[in-house]
Amino acid sequence: MDETAAALGDAARWRIVELLAERPRSVGELAELTGLRQPQTTKHLQTLARAGLVTVFPLGQRRVYAIESGPLTGLERRLRQLVQTIEANADERDVVERYRAAIEAESAVADHDRWADGRTFTFDRVLDAPREVVWRHWVDADLLGSWLAPPSMTITECALEPTPGGRAILDYRDPEGRRYRSAGKVSAATEAEHLVFDLSVLDATGAVSFTGHYDLTLDSVQGGTRLRLGLTITETSVEAVPHIAGIGTGWGQVLDNLADTLGTTRK
């Protein structure tokens, strides 16, 4: 398959294939129709032959080439599968486009520190799991690390210690190795019901980009647990634009991760 794609990656060879799709042709005829010299045409035909795309028929003093559809059919099947995969994951592209638009919109208003202070977000999910199981996925570091990172990010440290004054930490890196760190503390915790904590997103120097104040509640409902997460941001710096722009999408993604981990119905 790779050899087929490589052979078709040259414009002259692609034109030869188009001409042979109409009918078998000699080297001289192909050279005349493509505007190439005969030695160049022969070289291209040899490449196509090695890829199984053409077959040569010696006819006396002439050599006539014919197309072989098999490799093209295989390539068509692979391309169709690729298009289906792209279509099935179109929402992933939409996420990137929305994030870019959000950054542009936030950049237009982030002209001073504390520009986004007081902004609030609310997230709601119905999870097909008991409250105690959902709670453990928030306060057990290993379980928390299994769902909290957005796609392509890798968690290197995380903690939500469910006691007043307990540590709140989220440390992860992207595929390029850049590190992102948030630190804070838990201010209130009622087992399997309520968790209140702060997380300050830190820049490379350790300065606060912004602080998120989180309020998590878990309520038992028929068949599972309703999760509500409230977020209010303060201490926003101008440099926090990419972080603020990504809050809605980012938390939506990680809560979807949690939903998938627990095998839930998203709402």
C-alpha positions as CSV (number, residue, x, y, z in Angstrom):
1,M,0.0,0.0,0.0
2,D,2.8,2.4,0.8
3,E,4.5,1.6,-2.5
4,T,1.3,2.3,-4.4
5,A,0.8,5.6,-2.7
6,A,4.4,6.6,-3.3
7,A,4.2,5.6,-7.0
8,L,1.1,7.8,-7.4
9,G,2.6,10.7,-5.6
10,D,4.3,12.0,-8.7
11,A,2.2,14.2,-11.1
12,A,3.7,12.7,-14.2
13,R,3.0,9.1,-13.0
14,W,-0.5,10.1,-12.0
15,R,-1.1,11.4,-15.6
16,I,0.3,8.1,-17.0
17,V,-2.1,6.1,-14.9
18,E,-5.0,8.3,-16.1
19,L,-4.1,7.7,-19.7
20,L,-3.7,3.9,-19.2
21,A,-7.1,3.8,-17.4
22,E,-8.6,4.6,-20.8
23,R,-6.7,1.9,-22.7
24,P,-3.3,0.2,-23.0
25,R,-0.7,2.4,-24.6
26,S,2.9,2.2,-25.8
27,V,5.8,4.1,-24.3
28,G,6.0,6.4,-27.4
29,E,2.3,7.2,-27.2
30,L,2.5,8.0,-23.5
31,A,5.6,10.2,-24.0
32,E,3.8,12.1,-26.6
33,L,0.6,12.6,-24.6
34,T,2.5,13.6,-21.4
35,G,5.1,15.8,-23.0
36,L,7.9,13.7,-21.5
37,R,10.9,12.2,-23.2
38,Q,10.8,8.5,-23.8
39,P,13.6,7.7,-21.3
40,Q,11.7,9.6,-18.6
41,T,8.4,7.9,-19.5
42,T,10.1,4.5,-19.3
43,K,11.5,5.3,-15.9
44,H,8.1,6.3,-14.6
45,L,6.6,3.1,-16.1
46,Q,9.2,1.0,-14.3
47,T,8.3,2.6,-11.0
48,L,4.6,2.0,-11.6
49,A,5.4,-1.6,-12.6
50,R,7.3,-2.2,-9.4
51,A,4.3,-1.1,-7.4
52,G,2.1,-3.5,-9.4
53,L,0.1,-0.7,-11.0
54,V,1.0,-1.6,-14.6
55,T,1.9,-4.6,-16.7
56,V,4.1,-4.6,-19.8
57,F,3.2,-6.6,-22.9
58,P,6.1,-7.1,-25.4
59,L,4.4,-7.0,-28.8
60,G,7.1,-7.6,-31.4
61,Q,9.2,-4.4,-31.5
62,R,6.7,-2.6,-29.3
63,R,6.1,-2.6,-25.6
64,V,2.6,-1.8,-24.5
65,Y,1.6,-1.0,-21.0
66,A,-1.8,-1.7,-19.3
67,I,-3.2,-0.6,-16.0
68,E,-3.8,-3.1,-13.1
69,S,-6.8,-2.2,-11.0
70,G,-6.0,-4.3,-8.0
71,P,-3.7,-1.9,-6.2
72,L,-6.0,1.0,-7.0
73,T,-8.9,-0.9,-5.5
74,G,-6.9,-1.6,-2.4
75,L,-6.0,2.1,-2.1
76,E,-9.6,3.1,-2.7
77,R,-10.7,0.9,0.2
78,R,-8.0,2.3,2.5
79,L,-9.0,5.9,1.5
80,R,-12.6,5.1,2.1
81,Q,-11.8,3.8,5.6
82,L,-9.7,7.0,6.2
83,V,-12.6,9.2,5.2
84,Q,-15.0,7.3,7.4
85,T,-12.6,7.7,10.4
86,I,-12.3,11.4,9.7
87,E,-16.1,11.7,9.6
88,A,-16.5,9.7,12.7
89,N,-14.1,11.9,14.6
90,A,-15.2,15.3,13.1
91,D,-16.1,16.5,16.6
92,E,-12.4,16.4,17.5
93,R,-11.6,18.9,14.8
94,D,-14.6,21.0,16.0
95,V,-13.0,21.1,19.5
96,V,-9.9,22.6,18.0
97,E,-11.8,25.2,16.0
98,R,-13.9,26.2,18.9
99,Y,-10.8,26.6,21.1
100,R,-9.1,28.8,18.5
101,A,-12.3,30.9,18.3
102,A,-12.5,31.2,22.1
103,I,-8.8,32.3,22.3
104,E,-9.4,35.0,19.7
105,A,-12.5,36.2,21.6
106,E,-10.8,36.2,25.0
107,S,-7.8,38.0,23.6
108,A,-10.0,40.8,22.4
109,V,-11.1,41.6,26.0
110,A,-8.1,40.6,28.1
111,D,-6.5,44.0,28.3
112,H,-5.9,44.2,32.0
113,D,-5.3,41.8,35.0
114,R,-8.4,40.4,36.6
115,W,-10.3,40.8,33.4
116,A,-12.2,37.6,33.9
117,D,-12.5,37.6,37.7
118,G,-16.0,36.4,38.8
119,R,-16.7,34.4,35.7
120,T,-18.6,31.2,36.5
121,F,-19.0,27.8,34.9
122,T,-21.4,24.9,35.7
123,F,-21.0,21.3,34.6
124,D,-23.6,18.6,35.1
125,R,-23.4,14.8,34.5
126,V,-25.6,11.8,35.4
127,L,-23.3,8.9,36.0
128,D,-24.2,5.3,36.0
129,A,-22.4,4.5,39.2
130,P,-23.0,4.8,42.9
131,R,-21.9,8.0,44.7
132,E,-19.2,6.1,46.6
133,V,-17.6,5.0,43.3
134,V,-17.8,8.4,41.7
135,W,-16.3,9.9,44.9
136,R,-13.3,7.5,44.8
137,H,-12.6,8.6,41.2
138,W,-12.1,12.2,42.6
139,V,-10.2,11.5,45.8
140,D,-8.1,8.5,44.9
141,A,-5.0,9.8,43.0
142,D,-4.7,6.8,40.7
143,L,-8.3,6.9,39.8
144,L,-8.3,10.7,39.4
145,G,-5.3,10.4,37.1
146,S,-7.1,7.9,34.9
147,W,-9.6,10.5,33.6
148,L,-8.6,14.1,34.5
149,A,-6.3,14.9,31.6
150,P,-7.7,16.2,28.3
151,P,-6.8,14.3,25.1
152,S,-3.1,14.2,24.3
153,M,-2.1,15.4,27.8
154,T,-0.3,13.1,30.3
155,I,-0.8,13.5,34.0
156,T,2.4,13.4,36.0
157,E,0.9,14.2,39.4
158,C,-2.5,14.8,40.8
159,A,-4.2,14.8,44.2
160,L,-7.4,16.0,45.9
161,E,-7.0,15.1,49.5
162,P,-10.6,15.0,51.0
163,T,-9.9,16.9,54.2
164,P,-9.9,20.6,55.0
165,G,-6.4,21.9,54.2
166,G,-5.7,18.8,52.0
167,R,-3.5,19.2,48.9
168,A,-5.1,19.9,45.5
169,I,-2.6,19.3,42.7
170,L,-2.8,18.9,39.0
171,D,0.5,18.5,37.0
172,Y,0.5,17.3,33.4
173,R,2.6,17.7,30.2
174,D,1.8,17.9,26.6
175,P,3.4,15.8,23.8
176,E,6.0,18.4,23.3
177,G,7.1,18.1,26.9
178,R,5.7,21.4,28.1
179,R,4.6,21.2,31.7
180,Y,1.4,22.6,33.2
181,R,1.0,22.9,36.9
182,S,-1.9,23.8,39.2
183,A,-1.8,23.8,43.0
184,G,-4.2,24.7,45.8
185,K,-6.0,23.1,48.7
186,V,-9.2,21.6,49.8
187,S,-11.4,23.7,52.0
188,A,-14.4,21.4,52.7
189,A,-15.2,17.8,52.3
190,T,-18.1,15.6,53.1
191,E,-17.4,12.0,52.1
192,A,-19.2,10.9,48.9
193,E,-21.3,14.1,48.9
194,H,-19.4,17.4,48.7
195,L,-15.9,18.7,47.9
196,V,-14.8,22.3,47.8
197,F,-11.3,23.1,46.6
198,D,-9.1,25.8,44.9
199,L,-6.6,25.3,42.1
200,S,-4.3,28.0,40.9
201,V,-2.9,27.6,37.5
202,L,0.8,28.5,37.6
203,D,3.1,29.9,34.9
204,A,6.7,28.8,34.3
205,T,7.9,31.1,37.1
206,G,5.4,29.9,39.6
207,A,3.2,33.0,39.4
208,V,-0.6,32.6,39.4
209,S,-2.2,32.8,36.0
210,F,-5.7,32.4,37.5
211,T,-7.3,30.6,40.4
212,G,-10.3,28.3,40.1
213,H,-12.7,27.9,43.0
214,Y,-14.5,24.5,42.6
215,D,-17.6,23.2,44.3
216,L,-18.4,19.6,43.6
217,T,-21.6,17.9,44.7
218,L,-22.8,14.3,44.3
219,D,-26.4,13.4,44.7
220,S,-27.9,9.9,44.4
221,V,-30.5,9.5,41.7
222,Q,-32.3,6.5,40.3
223,G,-29.7,4.4,38.6
224,G,-26.7,6.4,39.6
225,T,-25.3,9.7,40.6
226,R,-25.8,13.3,39.5
227,L,-22.6,15.2,39.5
228,R,-22.6,19.0,39.6
229,L,-19.4,21.0,39.4
230,G,-19.4,24.7,39.9
231,L,-16.4,26.9,39.1
232,T,-15.6,30.5,39.7
233,I,-12.4,32.1,38.6
234,T,-10.4,34.9,40.2
235,E,-6.9,36.4,40.0
236,T,-6.9,36.3,36.2
237,S,-3.8,37.6,34.5
238,V,-3.6,38.8,30.9
239,E,-1.5,35.8,30.1
240,A,-4.2,33.4,31.2
241,V,-6.1,33.8,27.9
242,P,-5.4,30.3,26.6
243,H,-6.4,28.7,29.9
244,I,-9.6,30.7,30.3
245,A,-10.6,30.0,26.7
246,G,-10.2,26.3,27.2
247,I,-12.1,25.9,30.5
248,G,-15.5,25.0,29.0
249,T,-14.1,22.6,26.4
250,G,-11.5,21.2,28.7
251,W,-13.8,20.3,31.6
252,G,-16.3,19.0,29.2
253,Q,-13.8,16.6,27.8
254,V,-12.5,15.3,31.1
255,L,-15.9,14.8,32.5
256,D,-16.8,12.9,29.4
257,N,-13.6,10.8,30.2
258,L,-15.0,10.2,33.6
259,A,-18.4,9.2,32.1
260,D,-16.7,6.8,29.8
261,T,-14.6,5.4,32.6
262,L,-17.7,4.7,34.6
263,G,-19.8,3.6,31.7
264,T,-22.3,6.3,32.0
265,T,-25.0,8.2,30.1
266,R,-23.8,11.7,29.5
267,K,-26.1,14.6,30.1
